[in-house]
């Protein structure tokens, strides 16, 4: 259930990037997480949306690699059983 909720949150962030995209890349990159300065709500939304999009890309890539490797192992095992 946690994974499903996580991906739903990522989907929400990526769908709302148009609203968050009003902030310039330069303005976003100028902010540094420190204890001296709180990010604006807009900056925090953008940071979270970027992190969510990155997590989604990495998750999709990990899923693809996992299933590619699983298919490869299944095929090797099938070939090995045919030769036996």
Secondary structure, DSSP 8 states (H G I E B T S, - for coil): -HHHHHHHHHHHHHHTHHHHTTS-HHHHHH----SS----HHHHHHHHHHHHHHHHHHHHHHHHHHHHHHHHHHHHHHHHHHH-
